[in-house]
């Protein structure tokens, strides 16, 4: 019973760490942080020249690697072999679980984005990458809002 309680505790803690690592800051043109609200922005106008689908990689915390390693190590070590065989299986399970957990965390942290190329009224070209929460097409007249090194494209 003690072994089951230990495995369950590790699984719950690992899942909590993984969920906590999923929080990320938005790159949407419609979401402002508290520090960005009520700040003056420079407004420029232009026309969309091109739009490209991209993936935006959010931050990773390593929680996926830790959780996968813990779960893989416990699962393999407690079910395969005995004595030194169980230790070896646990180590291999932890390594493979860590690799799988890391890959899962990286995939979960990705979201769809757009790279929008805009020709400004003065002829300069700009490319801005942001979340894909608004549709843009070549020829659309748009605004570029810039403040503190952050630029967003809006209609």
N, C-alpha and C positions, 0 to 999 in steps of 0.2 A: 504494500500500500504506500509506503514511504517513497518508493521509486516512481510510482504513478503520480503522486503529489508533486514530486520534484520536476518531472517531465512536463506536467500541466502548468506549473509555475513558470518554467522557462518559456514555454510556448506562449503564455499570456503576456509576459514581459516583452518577448520578442515581437509579438503582434502589435503591442502598444508602441514600442519604439519605431516600428515600421510605419504605423499610421501617423505618428508625430512627425516623421521625416517627410511626409507628403505635402506639408504646408509649403506654399511658395508664393512669391509676390507676382501679381498680375502684370502683364505687359499689354493690357487692353488700352485702347484709346479712350475708353469710357470709364476707367477706374483710376481714381486719384488717391494717393496716400494723404494722411492728415497734414503732413508737411508740404504737400503740393497744393492743397486747397488755399484759395484766396491769395495766390501769388500771381504776380503779373507775368504774362507770357508774350513772347514775340510771335506775331502772326504773319505768315507769308502765304501767298497763293501760288498755285501751279496746276499743272495737268499731269495726270498719271501717264507715264510712258510704258510701264510694264509692271506686271505682278507675277511673283513666283512663290509657289508653295514651299514652305520650309518647316522644319521641326525646331521648336525652342526647347532646349534642355534646361530644365529647372535644377535647383540645387539638390545635391545628394548628401546624405548625412553619414552613410556607412551603416545605417541601421539594417538595411537589407542584407549586407554581408554578414553582420553579426547574427542576425536572426536566422538566416539560412545556415550559417556554420553551426550555431547551437542546435538547431532542430536536426540538421543532418548528422551531426556528431552523436547526439542522443539516440536518434532513431536507429542509426547503423550500429552503434556500440551496444545497444541494449537488445538488438534482435539477431545479430550475426555472431556466431562463435562464442567462445568463452575464454577467460584468461587473457593471454597476449593477443589472441585472435580478435577478441572483442575490442581491445585497445586499438589495434591496427585498423579495424573496421570503423571505429569511432573517429579516428584521425582522418581516414579517407572520406568518411561521410561528412565530416566538418569542412574539409577542403571543397568537396563537390557542392555541398550545401551553400557554402560561402560564395562560390562562383555563381550558382543559380540565384541566390539572394541578391547579389550585386547586379546581375543582369535584369532581374525583376524590378529592382529599385530604379535603375536607369530608365527602363521602359515606362514605368509609372510616372516618372518625373518629366517626361516629354509631353509637349502639347503642340497642336497645329498652329503655325504662324504664317505670316505673309511678309515677303520682302517687296516693298513698294518703291518703285523708282519714279521720281517726280521731277519734271522740268519746271523750274521756277520761272516767274515772269521775267527775271533778268537773264534767263538762258542757262543758269547754273543747274546742274543735275544733283539730286540728292537721293539716297536710298535709305529707307527706314524699315526696320523689322519690328513687327508688333504682332500681338495675338490676332488670330483670324476670326474676329467677332463682328466684322463688318466687311461687306463685299466691295471690292474695288476693281474697276476695269480700265484698260487703256482708253484715254480720252476723257475720263472723269475729271471735272474741276474739283480741286481739293484745297484744304487748308493745312499748313504745317504749323503746329503749335509747339514752341520751344521755350524751355525754362530749365536752368540748372543742369544742362547737359542732356536733358530728356526731350526728345522730339516725338510727337504723335501726328498721325495723318487722320484727318476727319473730312467728312463731306460738308 
